Amino acid sequence: MAERSDYGLGSIWVISFDPSVGTEIRKTRPGLIVSGTIFNDKRSKVTVLPFTSARPSDPRLSPAVVEVTTSQQNGLSVDSLLVCIEPMTFDKARLSKYLGQLELELLQQVQSVLKRYLVL
């Protein structure tokens, strides 16, 4: 199991999104933890957003995604899109491998989209 601090806000993990229902995100893929570190340290669950390498066919989704290019800091192996309108809460057992940390500027973009999406 990973260190408790690895479950912090902004950390990127390989996550098993299966089993899924209906049109939910499927398969094992990277995901970003968006729940607060203080909560994550005390709970067995975290809230995450999925990454995808697919480009959205619907241009209306553009404001709902953040483009993330690979870097040594984030540990992603391919340039990806972070789907900011599909938060999911999972048990930490679904998180199999720590990849890295999202860059601060990108995390702030994600939080901005989430605030608009959740009308906070």
C-alpha positions in Angstrom: 0.0 0.0 0.0 1.2 3.5 -0.7 2.2 6.1 1.8 -0.7 8.2 3.2 0.7 11.4 1.7 0.6 9.8 -1.8 -3.2 10.1 -1.6 -3.1 13.8 -1.6 -5.0 16.3 -3.6 -3.4 16.5 -7.1 -1.8 13.1 -7.1 -2.2 10.9 -10.2 -2.8 7.1 -9.9 -3.6 4.2 -12.1 -7.2 3.4 -11.2 -9.5 0.5 -12.0 -12.8 2.2 -13.1 -14.4 -1.2 -13.7 -17.0 -2.5 -13.1 -18.9 0.5 -14.6 -22.5 1.0 -15.4 -24.1 2.5 -18.5 -22.0 5.2 -19.9 -19.6 5.6 -17.0 -15.8 5.7 -17.6 -14.5 2.2 -18.1 -11.2 0.2 -17.8 -8.0 0.8 -15.9 -6.6 4.3 -16.6 -4.9 7.2 -14.9 -7.0 9.3 -12.6 -6.5 12.5 -10.6 -7.4 12.7 -6.9 -9.5 15.9 -6.4 -10.6 15.3 -2.8 -8.7 17.2 -0.1 -5.6 15.6 1.5 -6.9 16.0 5.0 -10.0 14.0 4.2 -8.0 11.4 2.2 -5.7 10.8 5.1 -8.6 9.9 7.3 -10.9 8.0 4.9 -10.6 4.8 2.9 -12.1 6.5 -0.1 -11.0 9.3 -2.4 -12.7 11.3 -5.1 -11.1 11.2 -8.6 -11.4 12.4 -12.1 -10.5 10.2 -15.1 -7.9 10.9 -17.8 -8.5 9.9 -21.4 -6.4 10.0 -24.5 -9.5 10.2 -26.7 -10.4 13.6 -28.1 -14.0 14.6 -27.5 -16.1 14.6 -30.7 -18.5 17.1 -29.1 -17.0 20.6 -29.1 -19.3 21.5 -26.2 -17.0 19.3 -24.0 -14.0 21.5 -24.6 -14.6 23.7 -21.5 -15.0 20.5 -19.4 -11.6 19.1 -20.0 -8.0 20.1 -19.2 -5.2 19.2 -21.5 -2.3 17.6 -19.7 1.0 16.9 -21.5 3.4 14.2 -20.2 6.1 15.3 -17.8 8.4 13.8 -15.3 6.4 15.4 -12.5 3.0 13.9 -13.5 4.3 10.5 -14.6 1.8 10.2 -17.5 3.0 8.2 -20.5 0.8 9.9 -23.1 -0.6 13.4 -23.5 -4.1 13.2 -22.1 -7.3 15.0 -21.3 -8.6 15.3 -17.8 -12.4 14.9 -17.8 -13.4 17.4 -15.1 -17.1 16.7 -15.1 -17.0 13.1 -14.1 -16.0 13.0 -10.4 -16.2 9.6 -8.8 -15.5 8.4 -5.3 -13.7 5.1 -4.9 -12.2 2.9 -2.2 -8.4 3.3 -2.3 -8.2 -0.4 -3.2 -9.0 0.6 -6.8 -5.8 2.7 -6.9 -3.0 0.4 -8.0 0.0 2.6 -8.8 1.1 6.1 -7.9 2.3 8.0 -11.1 3.1 11.5 -9.9 1.7 14.9 -9.1 -0.3 17.2 -11.4 1.3 20.6 -12.0 -0.1 23.4 -9.8 -1.3 25.6 -12.7 -3.2 22.6 -14.2 -4.7 21.6 -10.8 -6.0 25.2 -10.5 -7.6 24.9 -14.0 -9.2 21.6 -12.9 -10.6 23.2 -9.7 -12.0 26.1 -11.7 -13.9 23.7 -14.0 -15.1 21.7 -11.0 -16.4 24.8 -9.3 -18.4 25.8 -12.4 -19.7 22.3 -12.9 -20.8 21.8 -9.3 -22.0 25.5 -9.1 -19.9 26.2 -6.0 
